Amino acid sequence: MNTNLKLGWIGLGNMGNPMVRNLLEAGFKVAVFNRSKDKETPLIEVGATSASSPQELIEHCDVVVTMLSNDEAVKEIFEDKTSGLLSKSFAGKTIINMSTVAPDTSRYLAMLCNEQQIGFIDAPVSGSVKPAQDGTLVIIVGGKPETYTHVKPVFDVLGKISIYVGIAGVASSAKLAINYLLGLNLQGLAETVLFAENNGVSKDDMLSIVNEGACANGITKIKSTAILSDSFPAAFALKHLVKDLKLANDAGLDSPLAQPLLDSYSKAENEGFGEEDVMAIIKSLK
């Protein structure tokens, strides 16, 4: 594997931290930037270096990855005129945005980068904390094919597969689509378990019926433990799914279940479940 690319990483949340660890373990040199500097310390202890700003990061790295919470945070990192990624001329560099953002945002960032002769890839991921730790994410890639080829060694460490889907923005659309399916899956699982319980079927038995039959899938099996224990520490916080469903709605998703699904998860967030795992939708539906 080619680990000669010098990498910069912005965003050290629940996903970013283990992803950087995997890159360091694979032999990449990684510099990090995070506004909360305490999150950098554990990575510096295992070989990362720290940058004082996004501008400094891209100045000294070949490829910079952003893994941030929303469109506004990503745009700020790119556009800040004093210390942003595009605050000076960095022609020949490459930026990968792995944050989940609107397709329009990805197209906008690609345009800005193209104007400065910087390569741009949008590469949102399917998978939460455990796949990030294990390096088994599904990475959805949009951008120029030659740019994808250039940075593919990074994706080979972070995921079990990277899937090239087209120009910048297309990957963001694919990510919103898969998260819509995630929401449908978990809403359906929650409703199924609650209906069964209300009619005398235990949670344990109903989940066995689901997971041993044709309706089983990876997410029903993963989330069964949380349902049985009635404990929902955030692998993927419910508030983030609300954000993604809103982005999908803004991008034109108008299928029959789209608005009811958004309404259901928005209600759960308003009830105080936003910081819990997305499977906490079952608590709102009770």
Residue pairs with C-beta under 8 A, 6 or more apart in sequence:
1 26
1 27
1 153
1 156
1 157
2 153
3 26
3 27
3 28
3 29
3 153
5 28
5 62
5 63
5 151
5 153
5 154
6 28
6 29
6 31
6 60
6 61
6 62
6 63
7 23
7 28
7 29
7 30
7 31
7 61
7 62
7 63
7 64
7 65
7 154
8 30
8 31
8 32
8 33
8 51
8 57
8 58
8 60
8 61
8 63
8 64
8 65
9 16
9 19
9 20
9 23
9 30
9 31
9 32
9 33
9 48
9 64
9 65
9 67
10 32
10 33
10 34
10 54
10 57
10 64
10 65
10 66
10 67
10 68
10 77
11 34
11 66
11 67
11 68
11 69
11 99
12 20
12 32
12 34
12 36
12 39
12 40
12 43
13 39
13 67
13 69
14 128
14 129
14 132
14 234
14 235
15 67
15 125
15 128
15 129
15 132
16 67
17 39
17 42
17 43
18 129
18 132
18 133
19 67
19 132
19 137
19 158
20 30
20 32
20 43
20 48
21 43
21 46
22 133
22 135
22 157
22 158
23 30
23 154
23 157
23 158
24 30
24 43
24 46
24 47
24 48
26 157
28 154
28 157
29 49
30 43
30 47
30 48
30 49
31 48
31 49
31 50
31 51
31 57
31 60
31 61
32 40
32 43
32 44
32 48
32 49
32 50
32 51
32 57
33 40
33 50
33 51
33 52
33 53
33 54
33 56
33 57
34 40
37 50
40 48
40 50
44 50
51 57
51 60
53 83
54 64
54 77
54 80
54 83
54 84
54 85
55 82
55 83
55 84
55 85
55 87
55 88
56 83
57 64
57 85
58 64
58 85
58 90
58 93
58 95
59 88
59 90
61 93
62 93
62 94
63 93
63 94
63 95
63 96
63 150
63 151
63 154
64 85
64 93
64 94
64 95
64 96
65 95
65 96
65 97
65 98
65 154
66 74
66 77
66 78
66 85
66 95
66 96
66 97
66 98
66 99
67 98
67 99
68 74
68 77
68 99
69 99
69 240
70 99
70 101
70 243
71 101
71 102
71 105
71 247
73 99
74 97
74 99
74 101
74 105
74 109
75 105
75 108
75 109
76 84
77 84
77 85
78 84
78 85
78 86
78 95
78 109
78 112
79 86
79 112
80 87
81 87
85 95
86 112
86 113
86 116
86 118
89 116
90 116
90 118
91 116
91 117
91 118
92 117
92 118
93 118
93 119
94 118
94 119
94 120
94 121
94 147
94 150
94 151
95 109
95 113
95 118
95 119
95 120
95 121
96 120
96 121
96 122
96 123
96 151
96 154
97 106
97 109
97 120
97 121
97 122
97 123
98 123
98 124
98 125
98 139
99 124
100 124
100 172
100 175
100 176
100 179
100 240
100 243
100 244
100 247
101 122
101 124
101 172
101 247
102 172
102 247
102 250
102 251
103 169
103 170
103 172
103 173
103 176
103 251
104 169
104 251
105 172
106 122
106 142
106 168
106 169
106 171
106 172
107 168
107 169
109 120
109 122
109 168
110 120
110 122
110 143
110 167
110 168
110 169
113 119
113 120
114 120
119 143
119 144
119 147
119 150
119 151
120 143
120 147
120 168
121 141
121 142
121 143
121 147
121 148
121 151
121 168
122 141
122 142
122 143
122 168
122 169
122 171
122 172
123 139
123 140
123 141
123 142
123 143
123 155
123 162
123 171
124 139
124 140
124 171
124 172
124 174
124 175
125 131
125 132
125 137
125 138
125 139
125 140
125 158
125 159
125 175
126 137
126 138
126 139
126 140
126 175
126 178
127 136
127 137
127 138
127 159
128 235
128 236
129 235
129 236
130 235
131 137
131 138
131 159
131 160
132 158
135 157
135 158
135 159
135 160
136 159
136 160
137 158
137 159
137 160
138 159
138 160
138 161
138 162
138 163
139 155
139 158
139 159
139 161
139 162
139 163
140 162
140 163
140 165
140 171
140 174
140 175
140 178
141 148
141 155
141 162
141 163
141 164
141 165
141 171
142 164
142 165
142 166
142 167
142 168
142 169
142 170
142 171
142 172
142 174
143 167
143 168
143 171
144 167
145 164
148 162
148 164
152 162
155 162
156 162
165 171
165 174
173 251
175 244
176 244
176 247
176 248
176 251
176 253
177 248
179 241
179 244
179 245
179 248
180 244
180 245
180 248
180 253
180 258
180 261
182 219
182 241
182 278
183 241
183 245
183 261
183 265
183 278
184 257
184 261
185 217
185 219
185 220
186 219
186 223
186 278
186 279
186 281
187 261
187 264
187 265
187 281
187 285
189 210
189 219
189 220
189 223
189 227
189 279
189 282
190 227
190 279
190 281
190 282
190 285
191 285
192 206
192 210
193 203
193 206
193 207
193 227
193 282
194 282
194 285
194 286
196 202
196 203
196 205
196 206
197 203
197 206
203 227
203 228
204 228
207 220
207 224
207 227
207 228
210 216
210 220
210 224
211 220
211 221
211 224
223 277
223 279
226 232
226 277
226 279
227 279
227 282
232 273
232 276
232 277
232 279
232 280
232 283
233 276
233 277
234 275
234 276
234 277
235 277
235 278
236 277
236 278
237 274
237 275
237 276
237 277
237 278
238 265
238 268
238 269
238 273
238 274
238 275
238 276
238 277
238 278
238 280
238 281
239 269
239 274
239 275
240 278
241 265
241 278
242 262
242 265
242 266
242 269
242 274
245 258
245 261
245 262
245 265
246 262
248 258
249 258
249 259
249 262
264 281
264 284
264 285
265 278
265 281
267 284
268 274
268 280
268 281
268 283
268 284
268 285
271 284
273 280
273 281
273 283
273 284
276 283
